[in-house]
């Protein structure tokens, strides 16, 4: 009852418009006050919450994504994707998804993916006869791939919090991200066949090679990042710094679209976004510590131990809780509120932390697609000029596919999540 009361108060504070970061720290202060604990610990834990070398990768990956977004490389990626899948019925919808898969290897966040890809492809799709709600739904759904295919800011945060290898999480996200991308393309194709959406130009090998040459510098970024991390050349944090330097070089000297004024604006945007992310991370750490200090997780762990629940059933139940919470909470807040409560049960049931981490990231992605707090929905809604309810209805088939992929990851971890990390010895 104590835990339920705390969560209800938290949702109430968020519901009246208090920013999530302030709501989290208010709850923590209240818990410490009730326990007669020195409030100085709040300041100490705020600092400790972001005092982590792996977390340094978060602002750098955000900056790298913003740089690539502002460099205008989305157009080159879209043209290359057209040569690969444009010949399908509803080719531009498939192009939308494939471009998001390419861009996911650079941005690390769904927001950058949505803004960069959506800003370039939504209008062309509508002009080619695609309905506005369908176009927006494809864009919103495909942006989720941005946090599953590495590099991924949520994976960096989760790895730092759980104390597991970020590189292993990156490797685990490869197959899950590709599976989700293929599944979204299949759904888009089925809808396109039913609605009679157009086919783009037939496959042309020469045209594909030309488009590949123009997009190659952009495509090299994920290869450099992942190759360097998985090959042991540099850490994820060092990889994020390499990504920033490489992005500036490509944008300024190869594509020549990144001017100094634009670069300055990009740094400012990345600083604001990074500040928001790190503030939520710091305050959520304080609340997580408060939960641990008061041993609130024991109220969940004891009943689970008596139920003798299987790992798969536990992960299904946990996914349902996280997805419901994700409709009201930001993904970072969800991690630091829900995960600490169930982490002891994860250890008790012997669930691989990499498997658990991927389930959390997928639930985070699904939460971005559901109102009232779905970040990807709101950004796409603004770009496509579609109201949230209409967009959500059009997005239901894609959300259903995300649930299927989540179910597959839960049921077949060795084949979909742990295969690559184990093969690489991570």
Phi and psi in degrees as a GROMACS rama.xvg file:
@    title "Ramachandran Plot"
@    xaxis  label "Phi"
@    yaxis  label "Psi"
@TYPE xy
-62.4107  -43.9425  UNK-2
-64.646  -43.4308  UNK-3
-61.6709  -40.9859  UNK-4
-62.8493  -42.6627  UNK-5
-62.3774  -44.7153  UNK-6
-65.7664  -36.8802  UNK-7
-65.6594  -42.0599  UNK-8
-63.2584  -40.9207  UNK-9
-60.8334  -47.9943  UNK-10
-63.9826  -34.4601  UNK-11
-64.7515  -42.5025  UNK-12
-63.0504  -42.7645  UNK-13
-66.5491  -37.4169  UNK-14
-64.6342  -30.6247  UNK-15
-86.6425  5.74753  UNK-16
100.581  4.91663  UNK-17
-72.2381  129.927  UNK-18
-53.426  145.436  UNK-19
-56.5421  -42.9213  UNK-20
-59.282  -42.4419  UNK-21
-71.8939  -35.4407  UNK-22
-63.0418  -42.1761  UNK-23
-62.6221  -45.8805  UNK-24
-72.2513  -29.6837  UNK-25
-64.2097  -43.271  UNK-26
-62.5556  -43.9276  UNK-27
-61.7581  -43.9239  UNK-28
-60.7411  -41.0674  UNK-29
-62.9167  -41.5736  UNK-30
-64.5251  -43.4045  UNK-31
-66.001  -37.5599  UNK-32
-65.6436  -43.0566  UNK-33
-65.0072  -30.6783  UNK-34
-89.8703  6.42233  UNK-35
54.6039  48.6143  UNK-36
-106.045  141.414  UNK-37
-56.7072  125.364  UNK-38
-70.0258  -9.37333  UNK-39
-60.4458  -24.2624  UNK-40
-64.7539  -24.4048  UNK-41
-63.1614  -48.1992  UNK-42
-63.2541  -40.7849  UNK-43
-62.7201  -43.7103  UNK-44
-73.7005  -30.2229  UNK-45
-59.1671  -43.103  UNK-46
-68.6344  -44.3999  UNK-47
-65.1033  -27.7646  UNK-48
-62.2922  -26.6063  UNK-49
-118.57  6.46489  UNK-50
-85.6014  73.7358  UNK-51
-148.192  127.767  UNK-52
-61.3226  -42.3352  UNK-53
-60.0765  -32.0976  UNK-54
-68.5469  -17.1016  UNK-55
-61.3792  -22.9258  UNK-56
-68.7125  -23.2024  UNK-57
-62.1093  -57.8647  UNK-58
-63.3098  -30.5521  UNK-59
-72.1452  -40.8769  UNK-60
-66.9694  -37.0556  UNK-61
-61.1944  -44.1194  UNK-62
-63.9066  -42.7939  UNK-63
-61.3318  -42.2091  UNK-64
-64.2283  -41.3721  UNK-65
-64.9291  -38.7903  UNK-66
-63.366  -47.5908  UNK-67
-66.2947  -33.0839  UNK-68
-66.9757  -43.7859  UNK-69
-79.719  -10.8168  UNK-70
-78.6791  -8.98384  UNK-71
75.5223  21.5542  UNK-72
-76.3593  -12.2947  UNK-73
-57.2178  -37.0116  UNK-74
-61.7419  -41.5437  UNK-75
-67.8324  -38.47  UNK-76
-65.871  -39.219  UNK-77
-64.422  -43.1018  UNK-78
-64.0151  -38.7817  UNK-79
-66.8934  -42.3993  UNK-80
-62.2411  -35.4022  UNK-81
-59.7537  -39.8201  UNK-82
-70.4819  -20.2077  UNK-83
-88.3574  -45.1397  UNK-84
-128.094  5.37459  UNK-85
-64.6196  -21.5323  UNK-86
-78.0874  -5.29971  UNK-87
-75.745  158.117  UNK-88
-64.1465  128.64  UNK-89
71.319  40.0815  UNK-90
-57.0893  -38.8896  UNK-91
-67.16  -29.4262  UNK-92
-65.9149  -42.8417  UNK-93
-65.2585  -38.8877  UNK-94
-59.4567  -41.066  UNK-95
-56.0887  -46.9197  UNK-96
-69.1999  -46.2825  UNK-97
-62.5169  -40.7331  UNK-98
-62.2339  -39.9042  UNK-99
-62.977  -35.7019  UNK-100
-66.3161  -40.7355  UNK-101
-63.6706  -47.5293  UNK-102
-68.9214  -26.2852  UNK-103
-60.287  -29.1176  UNK-104
-74.9963  2.27569  UNK-105
-124.985  -34.8175  UNK-106
-87.2441  -47.7145  UNK-107
85.0818  -7.98074  UNK-108
-136.957  152.579  UNK-109
-72.6892  -30.8826  UNK-110
-64.3215  -43.9389  UNK-111
-63.8471  -40.8458  UNK-112
-60.7428  -47.9166  UNK-113
-61.2143  -47.5319  UNK-114
-67.1204  -44.3013  UNK-115
-71.2208  -50.3391  UNK-116
-76.0964  -45.427  UNK-117
-60.7787  -39.6988  UNK-118
-64.0381  -23.5988  UNK-119
-96.5129  -28.385  UNK-120
-113.846  -17.1948  UNK-121
-63.1405  -50.6522  UNK-122
-61.7444  -45.773  UNK-123
-59.0726  -37.6211  UNK-124
-65.069  -43.6122  UNK-125
-64.726  -40.414  UNK-126
-66.4315  -25.9429  UNK-127
-84.2658  0.404403  UNK-128
106.616  0.634516  UNK-129
-72.9207  142.075  UNK-130
-66.8537  149.007  UNK-131
-63.5099  -43.9503  UNK-132
-62.6217  -41.3097  UNK-133
-64.0268  -44.4267  UNK-134
-58.4586  -45.5097  UNK-135
-65.7162  -38.8962  UNK-136
-65.4181  -43.3993  UNK-137
-60.5614  -43.4664  UNK-138
-64.5689  -46.1083  UNK-139
-64.3297  -45.9139  UNK-140
-65.1943  -43.5951  UNK-141
-68.4241  -23.7551  UNK-142
-66.3796  -22.2376  UNK-143
-59.9861  -28.9643  UNK-144
-60.3396  -23.5487  UNK-145
-59.6303  -25.5745  UNK-146
-104.292  2.16244  UNK-147
-106.297  -49.0522  UNK-148
-74.6538  125.441  UNK-149
-68.9486  157.216  UNK-150
-73.4986  152.985  UNK-151
-138.885  122.292  UNK-152
-61.4288  -44.9555  UNK-153
-57.7721  -36.14  UNK-154
-67.8464  -35.9613  UNK-155
-63.0912  -46.8645  UNK-156
-63.728  -45.295  UNK-157
-66.3099  -41.0863  UNK-158
-61.073  -42.5223  UNK-159
-65.2768  -38.6806  UNK-160
-72.733  -43.0869  UNK-161
-82.1697  -12.0191  UNK-162
72.0737  33.6934  UNK-163
-117.046  166.011  UNK-164
-67.5976  123.671  UNK-165
-65.1687  -36.7349  UNK-166
-61.1678  -38.0953  UNK-167
-65.8883  -39.8072  UNK-168
-64.6395  -40.7912  UNK-169
-59.0588  -46.3759  UNK-170
-63.8168  -37.425  UNK-171
-67.0041  -28.3863  UNK-172
-77.2935  -14.1653  UNK-173
-62.0916  -56.81  UNK-174
-68.3741  -38.5083  UNK-175
-63.4784  -41.007  UNK-176
-66.6335  -43.0021  UNK-177
-65.253  -41.7238  UNK-178
-59.961  -43.569  UNK-179
-64.2938  -42.5403  UNK-180
-60.4966  -45.5435  UNK-181
-63.2396  -41.7078  UNK-182
-63.2157  -41.4103  UNK-183
-65.1455  -39.0849  UNK-184
-62.3353  -41.5402  UNK-185
-62.6984  -44.4343  UNK-186
-63.6089  -43.895  UNK-187
-61.7461  -38.8648  UNK-188
-65.5532  -43.6255  UNK-189
-60.2449  -45.968  UNK-190
-65.4549  -38.942  UNK-191
-65.6028  -39.1225  UNK-192
-63.8443  -43.2599  UNK-193
-65.12  -38.6103  UNK-194
-90.2047  -8.48049  UNK-195
70.9903  36.738  UNK-196
-70.7834  156.124  UNK-197
-74.6509  163.643  UNK-198
-102.244  140.665  UNK-199
-84.7822  -165.002  UNK-200
-62.4296  145.033  UNK-201
-63.665  163.222  UNK-202
-62.3799  135.062  UNK-203
-139.38  113.018  UNK-204
-60.7468  -41.2726  UNK-205
-65.5385  -43.4872  UNK-206
-63.4085  -36.5454  UNK-207
-65.2122  -41.9759  UNK-208
-65.2355  -40.1021  UNK-209
-63.1109  -46.1554  UNK-210
-65.337  -36.8045  UNK-211
-64.2406  -40.3572  UNK-212
-61.5902  -40.3044  UNK-213
-70.4073  -32.9733  UNK-214
-89.7088  -9.77826  UNK-215
-55.3907  -47.0423  UNK-216
-57.0333  -37.0427  UNK-217
-70.0194  -40.9503  UNK-218
-68.0578  -21.8155  UNK-219
-71.6129  -23.2224  UNK-220
-59.8381  -53.5223  UNK-221
-61.5812  -31.379  UNK-222
-65.6733  -41.1059  UNK-223
-66.1919  -45.3575  UNK-224
-63.0158  -55.4779  UNK-225
-69.2707  -41.1592  UNK-226
-60.7902  -41.498  UNK-227
-67.4809  -41.1426  UNK-228
-70.1694  -52.5955  UNK-229
-70.2978  -24.6174  UNK-230
-86.5855  -1.48422  UNK-231
77.2467  15.724  UNK-232
-75.4313  -42.3113  UNK-233
-148.148  163.295  UNK-234
-77.8805  165.738  UNK-235
-56.5864  -36.4127  UNK-236
-66.0211  -44.7905  UNK-237
-65.1214  -35.1983  UNK-238
-62.9425  -37.1809  UNK-239
-64.9969  -37.4853  UNK-240
-67.9414  -40.4985  UNK-241
-61.1044  -40.2095  UNK-242
-62.1747  -39.4048  UNK-243
-64.6481  -48.5568  UNK-244
-62.2261  -44.2755  UNK-245
-64.3532  -41.916  UNK-246
-61.8186  -42.5682  UNK-247
-63.9926  -43.2567  UNK-248
-62.4855  -48.1323  UNK-249
-64.171  -44.359  UNK-250
-66.9877  -37.3334  UNK-251
-88.7606  -35.2993  UNK-252
-112.185  -19.6999  UNK-253
-99.3096  -62.1634  UNK-254
-78.5926  -24.1888  UNK-255
57.1405  36.3055  UNK-256
-108.763  -10.8853  UNK-257
-99.7758  94.2972  UNK-258
-83.7039  166.588  UNK-259
-60.7129  -39.807  UNK-260
-64.7529  -42.1916  UNK-261
-65.5742  -39.0949  UNK-262
-62.17  -41.6509  UNK-263
-61.2942  -45.3406  UNK-264
-62.5559  -36.4803  UNK-265
-64.8602  -43.2596  UNK-266
-61.5606  -41.1694  UNK-267
-64.1001  -45.3707  UNK-268
-62.705  -42.9223  UNK-269
-65.7155  -36.1846  UNK-270
-65.3706  -42.9713  UNK-271
-65.0365  -46.0017  UNK-272
-65.1418  -41.6449  UNK-273
-64.8433  -39.7684  UNK-274
-60.692  -42.25  UNK-275
-64.2902  -44.0703  UNK-276
-64.5235  -45.8561  UNK-277
-71.3467  -30.5787  UNK-278
-65.9223  -44.2937  UNK-279
-63.9047  -40.1318  UNK-280
-60.7748  -44.2245  UNK-281
-65.6578  -48.2643  UNK-282
-68.9051  -35.5822  UNK-283
-65.7649  -33.3087  UNK-284
-64.1592  -38.8276  UNK-285
-62.055  -44.6117  UNK-286
-67.5894  -39.9484  UNK-287
-59.7003  -39.8522  UNK-288
-65.0962  -38.7179  UNK-289
-63.3678  -42.1852  UNK-290
-60.5168  -43.1456  UNK-291
-67.705  -42.1565  UNK-292
-62.5521  -39.596  UNK-293
-86.3824  0.272623  UNK-294
57.2423  40.2409  UNK-295
-69.6808  -24.257  UNK-296
-65.4274  -24.1881  UNK-297
-63.4625  -29.0335  UNK-298
-68.1674  -20.882  UNK-299
-95.9461  -38.6884  UNK-300
-65.1578  -40.7273  UNK-301
-61.4722  -49.8923  UNK-302
-62.1323  -36.6574  UNK-303
-65.3024  -37.8864  UNK-304
-64.5195  -35.4964  UNK-305
-72.9676  -30.1697  UNK-306
-75.7584  -15.7132  UNK-307
52.2567  51.4853  UNK-308
-79.5321  141.835  UNK-309
-75.4478  156.193  UNK-310
-57.1243  -41.0828  UNK-311
-65.7653  -44.9999  UNK-312
-64.3354  -38.3265  UNK-313
-62.7846  -45.0774  UNK-314
-66.4523  -33.8137  UNK-315
-64.4483  -45.8534  UNK-316
-63.1899  -44.4842  UNK-317
-63.0545  -40.2275  UNK-318
-61.4754  -42.3694  UNK-319
-60.7767  -42.2722  UNK-320
-65.0093  -45.2129  UNK-321
-67.0985  -37.4006  UNK-322
-68.5747  -41.3066  UNK-323
-63.5522  -44.6085  UNK-324
-63.6629  -34.0676  UNK-325
-67.4998  -17.3211  UNK-326
-73.3508  -18.0589  UNK-327
-114.87  -23.7031  UNK-328
-114.613  149.621  UNK-329
-63.9253  150.395  UNK-330
-56.9577  -41.3798  UNK-331
-65.3217  -44.5604  UNK-332
-62.0833  -39.623  UNK-333
-59.9957  -42.3485  UNK-334
-59.8919  -46.449  UNK-335
-82.421  -12.237  UNK-336
-95.9507  -48.1765  UNK-337
-82.9051  -46.2308  UNK-338
-59.3398  -45.0513  UNK-339
-59.0005  -30.1249  UNK-340
-70.5796  -32.934  UNK-341
-105.978  -6.48855  UNK-342
-60.2708  -40.9768  UNK-343
-59.8029  -35.715  UNK-344
-68.1282  -35.2649  UNK-345
-60.2579  -44.2475  UNK-346
-68.0475  -38.8031  UNK-347
-63.0537  -39.0223  UNK-348
-85.1116  -4.40314  UNK-349
72.4014  29.2602  UNK-350
-77.4351  133.094  UNK-351
-61.1657  128.78  UNK-352
-61.7488  -28.9882  UNK-353
-67.39  -43.4895  UNK-354
-60.5914  -47.3077  UNK-355
-59.9272  -43.6636  UNK-356
-60.526  -40.6794  UNK-357
-68.1411  -36.0006  UNK-358
-62.6421  -42.2002  UNK-359
-62.9265  -44.3087  UNK-360
-64.6203  -40.7547  UNK-361
-64.414  -40.5452  UNK-362
-64.2275  -37.5959  UNK-363
-58.7161  -45.9512  UNK-364
-62.6389  -42.0787  UNK-365
-65.2088  -37.5728  UNK-366
-61.1056  -29.4269  UNK-367
-71.0601  -12.1941  UNK-368
-101.849  -0.415177  UNK-369
-117.804  130.565  UNK-370
-71.2842  161.783  UNK-371
-92.0959  -1.66997  UNK-372
-113.455  16.2665  UNK-373
-66.9687  105.311  UNK-374
-61.1639  -44.7249  UNK-375
-62.9088  -36.3492  UNK-376
-63.5548  -45.5205  UNK-377
-66.9328  -42.3659  UNK-378
-63.9356  -45.3683  UNK-379
-66.0151  -38.3233  UNK-380
-58.8453  -40.9121  UNK-381
-69.0838  -44.8579  UNK-382
-66.6124  -43.4438  UNK-383
-88.597  -7.89989  UNK-384
58.5196  50.288  UNK-385
-126.032  135.28  UNK-386
-70.4015  156.395  UNK-387
-60.1575  -42.7973  UNK-388
-64.8644  -43.2989  UNK-389
-63.4425  -42.5689  UNK-390
-63.5999  -41.9582  UNK-391
-62.8822  -41.7615  UNK-392
-61.5785  -43.7934  UNK-393
-68.3593  -23.0061  UNK-394
-86.6488  -9.84974  UNK-395
-57.2919  -43.7315  UNK-396
-60.5389  -36.1939  UNK-397
-72.7066  -36.9286  UNK-398
-64.1826  -38.7378  UNK-399
-60.0869  -40.1543  UNK-400
-65.5211  -37.7444  UNK-401
-61.1836  -38.9103  UNK-402
-63.764  -39.1908  UNK-403
-63.5579  -42.4329  UNK-404
-65.2256  -41.4109  UNK-405
-59.523  -43.5433  UNK-406
-61.6833  -39.8759  UNK-407
-65.807  -40.4705  UNK-408
-64.6943  -39.1253  UNK-409
-66.7733  -43.2437  UNK-410
-80.2818  -31.1775  UNK-411
-126.764  62.477  UNK-412
-64.2959  -38.6193  UNK-413
-65.824  -31.4445  UNK-414
-88.0238  -29.6422  UNK-415
-111.437  -26.0722  UNK-416
-116.548  -47.1832  UNK-417
-92.4724  -8.98199  UNK-418
-61.4024  -53.4158  UNK-419
-68.966  -46.5617  UNK-420
-57.6184  -40.736  UNK-421
-69.378  -37.3167  UNK-422
-64.1705  -31.5425  UNK-423
-90.8699  -3.66982  UNK-424
74.3385  28.677  UNK-425
